[in-house]
Amino acid sequence: MMNSQIHVRLFSILTSALAVVSMSAFLAPTASAAGDQVVTSSRSFKGQQSRYASLLKEAAATSVDSDSSWGGVENLEVPKTESQAEKDAKARAEAEVQAQQAREQAAAAASRASAGRTSSAQSESATATDSSSAAVDPSAVTAPTSASGAAVVSYALQFQGVPYVYGGTTPSGWDCSGFTSYVYRQFGLEIGRTDADQRAYAVAHGVKVTNPEPGDLMWKSGHVGIYIGGGQMVHASTPSTGTIVSSASYANFEYYRII
């Protein structure tokens, strides 16, 4: 039994060896068919350059379907930016506009103020003319019955129309300080003859105020009057107007309460 198995194996080995030899004998002529030259083989592949060319052509193509709607550059909304120089120029232009508006407003205000002064002057002139036409009889003036600011005003207003006479101190004619000295004397106050004397008296015997009341003495260098309230004063104004009532705001007066 053992020998039979060995024989079978040997037979199989020999058979395999013979098969290998047979195949070698078959292949050898094929390999040497070309003699001593090197055997080579090759394959043909389609070149890649053509594919690359197609890709480049597609990438560079500019043709567009006429029916397509892609919009246009005119529809693009690009944010607008300004340089610093443009911003500065814009700021200067705006500042100039504001300055021009301010100048126009100032000019309009000045025009209104000028018109107001003209109207006031005309009114004062008309008042002076009317008052001058009506003679004031000093004997008909009512004497004061009390010592108060209101009484001073009531008494002083009776002398509207008295002419302005430089150096005068009576109802027949007086200048500004002659008028005030005469009025306050009727109330027992000797305030002096000139505007400088009257200010010195007011400083010494009165109180300087910023909220004037009727009857207060008004003083500025070269002129005096009596405050009657409502922003007005009675005073011997000029030779052409005489003793009148007018606005107290035409000059910066000092106000003194002396009664």
Phi, psi and omega in degrees: 000315179300317182293324181297319180294320180297319181296321181296318180294318180297321180296319180295319181295315181297321180297318180294321180294318179297323180295321180293317180297320181296320181292321179295320179295327181287320184282332186300314180298325181294317182292333183257007183300332182266013179079222183269003181286152179287132180278126179235160176222154180212157176233150180256121177245147178291129183301145182276346181301323181296323179292318179296319179300319179296318180297317179296320179298317180295320182292328183266001184293138180242000181286138181232142178298129183297337180271356182280151178240101182251001183078189179212165182295337180291344180266356181286134178259099181264125180303134179271133178239153180243140175284167179298323179296319178294320178297317179297318180296320179296318179297319179296320180296317179296320179296322179294321178298315180296320179296319179296318177298319179297319179296319180294319179295319179295319179296320179295318179296319179296322179295318178296318180296319179296319179296322179295319179294320179297316180297319180296318180296319179296320179295318179296319180296318180295320179297317180296320180297315180296319182291322181294330182287340178256108182293142179259123178266109182305330181288342181269358181286134179280127181288149179294145180247352179212162180252093178210166179298318180296322179293322177300315181296313181301319180290316184294325183294343180289347185259016177297134180101348176296134184293155177272122177229119182297127181087354182283153182224011183232166179299351175282345178162135181205165171261187188298313182284333175294322178295308183295321180295322179294313183297308184292335178295329180292348178251016176083016181249121175260095188266359179104169186268318185261167179297326179292319178297319183291324176292319179299319178296316182296320179295321183281326188242353181239196181229128176284130184233158176250352176243078187300151176233160179305135180099351180288146176281133177254134181221139163215160184303116177096355182204147177220161178195184180238127180284132182247359181100163178065023180076021182236164181218156171247133185196159171277103194278290183215167177300332182276342183247333182073211182272119187220172169254131180210176179293141179270001186266003183286347179213163178273095181269155167262144182244133181231131177265108184245001179219000000 
